[in-house]
């Protein structure tokens, strides 16, 4: 589950925040480990552009409409409708690896 930057997370952001790109392969390994063992696995609060394509089917749009936002980079993205987007509190810190995909096939192909 991605981090919502509210409450005590905000003043402790330097200790808590990790760029999703830095842990994406560990997340993928954990999801695949649980999934092949029959667990119902979901990834919450992560935009698709920061996840390996192998995790897209596990990603859920779970952020409440009134808390969900997309950045300028997202406006032309071909997978925006399927993407979980961002908490509005992400204005305090967000990955520098955001990108819009020209098509659904343009997404990351890492396995």
C-alpha atoms as one frame of an Amber mdcrd trajectory, in Angstrom:
protein
   0.000   0.000   0.000   1.348   3.398  -0.962   1.845   6.165   1.585  -0.721
   8.877   2.215   1.154  11.913   3.496  -1.120  13.008   6.321  -1.005  13.098
  10.114   2.374  12.194  11.600   3.587  10.971   8.202   4.019  14.568   7.062
   6.552  15.711   9.724   8.318  12.325   9.484   8.387  12.185   5.699  12.178
  12.037   5.528  12.132   8.819   7.565   9.072   7.216   5.959   8.938   8.021
   2.247  10.574   5.690  -0.261  10.247   6.217  -3.998   8.070   3.361  -5.307
  10.633   2.811  -8.071  13.174   1.896  -5.409  11.113  -0.999  -4.048   9.103
  -2.065  -7.101  10.977  -5.339  -7.646  10.769  -6.316  -3.978   7.045  -5.579
  -4.150   6.783  -7.692  -7.311   8.621 -10.600  -5.659   6.328 -10.444  -2.610
   3.149 -10.251  -4.707   4.224 -13.142  -6.934   5.267 -15.229  -3.908   1.837
 -14.813  -2.314  -0.107 -15.132  -5.549   1.408 -18.469  -6.635   0.494 -19.790
  -3.195  -3.168 -18.967  -3.748  -3.409 -15.724  -1.786  -5.717 -13.002  -3.057
  -3.199 -10.171  -3.447  -3.831  -6.501  -4.237  -1.576  -3.464  -4.570  -3.218
  -0.268  -3.370  -2.426   3.400  -3.883   0.220   3.077  -6.594   0.094   4.631
 -10.057   0.681   2.178 -12.893   3.718   4.027 -14.256   5.612   3.232 -11.046
   4.820  -0.489 -11.073   6.313  -3.263 -13.197   3.763  -4.411 -15.783   3.602
  -7.806 -14.037   1.845  -6.046 -11.133  -0.737  -4.124 -13.129  -3.364  -6.862
 -12.750  -2.930  -6.632  -8.959  -3.232  -2.822  -8.823  -6.492  -1.449  -7.440
  -8.118   1.942  -7.810  -8.744   2.459  -4.139  -8.218   6.142  -3.386 -11.474
   7.954  -2.591 -12.551  10.335  -5.357 -12.225  13.369  -3.101  -8.607  12.417
  -2.232  -7.501  11.222  -5.683  -5.566  13.359  -8.129  -3.387  13.129 -11.216
  -0.432  15.352 -12.063   0.258  17.257 -15.280   2.404  14.357 -16.533  -0.673
  12.102 -16.337  -3.043  14.147 -18.483  -2.171  12.473 -21.787  -1.579   8.980
 -20.382  -3.265   6.151 -22.296  -3.821   4.115 -19.107  -5.049   6.935 -16.882
  -8.562   5.475 -16.623  -7.131   2.211 -15.256  -4.580   3.929 -13.008  -4.975
   4.342  -9.266  -3.605   7.873  -9.390  -2.261   9.680  -6.343  -3.397  10.929
  -2.997  -3.746  14.716  -3.118  -1.176  14.779  -0.312   1.421  13.564  -2.856
   2.108  17.239  -3.576   4.474  17.039  -0.578   6.623  14.334  -2.193   6.302
  12.192  -5.306   8.452  10.071  -7.527  10.506  11.714 -10.230   9.827   8.675
 -12.440   6.235   9.547 -13.417   5.472   9.281 -17.092   2.540   9.152 -19.429
   2.179   6.172 -21.732   1.333   6.817 -25.375  -0.563   3.503 -25.456  -1.396
   0.688 -23.052   1.334  -1.373 -24.717   3.855   1.397 -24.034   3.998   0.646
 -20.323   6.934  -0.948 -18.538   7.722  -4.462 -19.691   9.926  -5.561 -16.802
   9.141  -9.012 -15.569
